[in-house]
């Protein structure tokens, strides 16, 4: 499906592979970083911060 979409732009196979690799790296980065980030945000949201007036 991605290859068919990218073929609309008349890219070379090397460029298509580079885009596929970039999207794969971006997807995996989000997949691995989002759950710990949500957990840390949840921990920080539960803590009561002392704010001086």
NUTI-516662 format. One record per residue: y, z, x of N, C-alpha, C, O in turn; residue in one letter. Coordinates in steps of 0.02 Angstrom, whole numbers, padded with zeros to 5 digits, always signed. Layout:
YZXYZXYZXYZXA ...
end
This chain:
-00059+00000+00041+00000+00000+00000+00063+00000+00043+00110-00038+00031X +00064+00042+00095+00122+00044+00140+00129-00021+00177+00185-00045+00188X +00073-00050+00197+00074-00113+00234+00103-00169+00190+00140-00211+00214X +00084-00169+00126+00111-00220+00081+00186-00211+00071+00223-00260+00068X +00208-00149+00067+00280-00136+00060+00318-00157+00122+00371-00189+00117X +00291-00141+00181+00325-00158+00243+00324-00233+00256+00367-00259+00293X +00276-00268+00227+00273-00341+00238+00331-00376+00204+00347-00434+00221X +00364-00343+00157+00423-00373+00125+00481-00380+00174+00525-00422+00163X +00481-00342+00227+00536-00343+00276+00522-00388+00335+00563-00391+00382X +00467-00424+00335+00448-00470+00389+00448-00436+00457+00477-00462+00505X +00416-00378+00461+00411-00342+00524+00349-00364+00562+00300-00386+00532X +00353-00358+00627+00294-00374+00668+00243-00317+00661+00261-00262+00639X +00181-00330+00679+00130-00277+00675+00148-00216+00718+00132-00160+00699X +00180-00228+00774+00200-00172+00817+00253-00129+00783+00250-00067+00787X +00300-00160+00749+00351-00123+00713+00321-00085+00654+00341-00029+00639X +00274-00117+00620+00241-00084+00564+00202-00023+00588+00203+00029+00555X +00168-00029+00644+00132+00029+00671+00180+00085+00691+00164+00143+00682X +00238+00067+00718+00287+00118+00737+00313+00155+00676+00321+00216+00678X +00326+00119+00623+00350+00151+00561+00295+00194+00531+00309+00250+00508X +00234+00170+00532+00178+00209+00505+00169+00274+00545+00157+00327+00516X +00175+00270+00612+00169+00329+00654+00226+00378+00640+00215+00438+00636X +00287+00353+00633+00344+00396+00619+00336+00432+00552+00350+00492+00548X +00313+00397+00502+00302+00429+00437+00246+00480+00440+00250+00532+00407X +00195+00465+00478+00139+00512+00485+00162+00576+00520+00144+00631+00499X +00201+00569+00574+00226+00627+00610+00272+00668+00565+00267+00730+00564X +00316+00635+00528+00362+00671+00483+00324+00708+00429+00340+00765+00413X +00274+00676+00399+00234+00708+00347+00197+00768+00374+00196+00821+00342X +00167+00762+00432+00130+00818+00461+00176+00875+00481+00158+00933+00476X +00236+00859+00505+00284+00911+00522+00303+00952+00461+00306+01013+00464X +00316+00917+00406+00333+00953+00344+00273+00993+00320+00280+01050+00298X +00214+00963+00324+00154+00997+00300+00140+01062+00338+00120+01111+00308X +00152+01062+00404+00137+01120+00445+00195+01170+00447+00183+01230+00459X +00257+01149+00436+00314+01194+00442+00336+01224+00376+00366+01278+00375X +00323+01191+00321+00348+01215+00257+00316+01280+00235+00353+01325+00214X +00250+01289+00237+00221+01352+00214+00246+01413+00254+00263+01463+00223X +00248+01412+00321+00276+01470+00356+00350+01481+00340+00372+01538+00336X +00387+01428+00331+00458+01435+00314+00467+01468+00246+00511+01510+00237X +00427+01448+00198+00430+01480+00132+00411+01553+00136+00441+01595+00103X +00360+01569+00176+00339+01638+00184+00394+01680+00215+00409+01735+00192X +00426+01655+00268+00480+01692+00301+00539+01700+00253+00570+01753+00251X +00555+01648+00215+00609+01653+00166+00594+01705+00113+00638+01741+00092X +00531+01708+00092+00511+01758+00042+00518+01828+00070+00543+01873+00036X +00497+01839+00133+00504+01904+00165+00578+01923+00170+00597+01980+00154X +00620+01877+00192+00691+01891+00200+00725+01903+00132+00772+01942+00128X +00702+01870+00081+00732+01878+00014+00715+01946-00015+00753+01972-00056X +00660+01975+00004+00640+02041-00022+00678+02098+00011+00686+02151-00020X +00700+02087+00072+00733+02141+00109+00803+02152+00082+00839+02105+00067X +00822+02215+00077+00889+02233+00055+00933+02240+00116+00920+02281+00160X +00986+02200+00119+01031+02201+00176+01089+02247+00161+01118+02245+00106X +01107+02288+00210+01165+02332+00202+01227+02292+00220+01235+02269+00276X +01271+02285+00171+01332+02247+00182+01390+02296+00181+01399+02333+00132X +01429+02297+00234+01486+02343+00237+01545+02312+00200+01558+02252+00207X +01581+02353+00162+01638+02326+00124+01697+02309+00167+01749+02286+00142X 
end
